[in-house]
Amino acid sequence: MTSSEIRNPAAATSGGAQNPSRVRFAVLDSWRGICALLVAIMHFPASGPLSESLIIRNAYLFVDYFFVLSGFVIAHRYRSSISSRAAYLRFAIVRLGRVYPLHLAVLAVFVAFELLRLTVPALRGDGAAPFSDGNTIGELINSLLLLNGAGMDVRLTWNSPSWSISAEVWTYFLFGLAVLTLGRRHWIVFIPVIAAGMAAIYAWSPDHMDTTWHLGLVRCLYGFSLGALLYHFLGPVLVAHHLRASSPRVTSLWATGVELLTLAAILGFVALAGKGAVNILAPFVFALAICVFSYEGGALSRLLNRRIFLWLGTLSYGIYMVHIFVQARMINAASLVEKLTGQAFVGPFSIGQEAFFGFGVRGAAFGVVMTMVMVILVVVTALVAHFLIEKPGIRLSKAIADRVGGETRAEATGKKGAGQAGLSALSR
């Protein structure tokens, strides 16, 4: 999960020099934050009209929006800059530094809680024994090595959503290698990857796109490649549009209509796709959304460019990574309150044919309230994690990358300085 560098395209032209890679598609980031919240609500065991809606029950598909958007944005930012082994290494360090610190921190919190369960038997309840059932030491090692989304496990483990982070990191590395070895022709690789990904998911995944530890890497490669291919053909046009756009932008009626139709198509597709084979087309549906909303010409885009949604986009990775831990602790806390008060707050319930254990035993109103509480707690936790873990991790990785690529940068600076000196001499 990644984002471009700046919010204001005009900043890309400061000093009279246009830098297309610095353009940020802000609305796409806002959608990422909304999708992250929808995934969190899907995972939260609660009753109520929101939790029980088809859109939420099938919200696993919004992970494919992350993959397609990552391909689009990574291609935008890096497809012209990975021209040497030093540049590739710098790219790999920066991308790893973007996702790994928070992944590691959340894993550490999960491990700490397992140790607490090991030493305080009362915390075990009716659950599995500590360090078992998806939380084994072997599975922890796989998570630490980012192998939990590469088909190395036999189930979701530890911080279960992190399978997609594993898949994205390995996809980053493969993308960088393609750019390094093939240069401007790297986009040709995306076409067979997309075709192979669709075929593999159709042939080997029982629920097709609803595959995680099993074919998670294949799912990511498919969506990421589609997003990167989309940028190859559409990106330069969109960048040129953003660099020309006035600020504030004028909202057009036709763009608003297209955005509303696109949103309706996405929600309809997610609601109806379910686990059937048609869900294999999800990355194409989200690619359409990226085409429409990257233009940022309608009223929905104007709304999503507001600070609250931009911040939601900034916190999207944190929301995605911390929500399972927060939700599990909410259930632990509710179980403790039950013992103190004798009132039932959590228990087994079902939504359709699916069985859950959570906030579904006191009716829809209580479930909705607890869902809202969960959203607030997750966003606040993500905000803390952003400042305490994500931002320091990004700064550290960039510092390491600068040291690794220092020689290349010094040579480039020397050449630039020599050129400037020559121009100065001519001007004198």
VENGI-V592892 format. One record per helix or strand. SS is the DSSP state (helix for helix, strand for strand). FROM is the first residue (numbers start at 1). TO is the last residue. Records with the same first field share a line. If there is no record, write none. Layout:
BEGIN
SS: FROM-TO + FROM-TO
END
This chain:
BEGIN
helix: 9-16 + 20-22 + 26-43 + 54-57 + 59-78 + 85-119 + 121-123 + 137-144 + 160-204 + 216-244 + 253-273 + 277-293 + 299-304 + 307-314 + 316-341 + 364-404 + 406-427
strand: 46-46 + 347-351 + 354-359
END
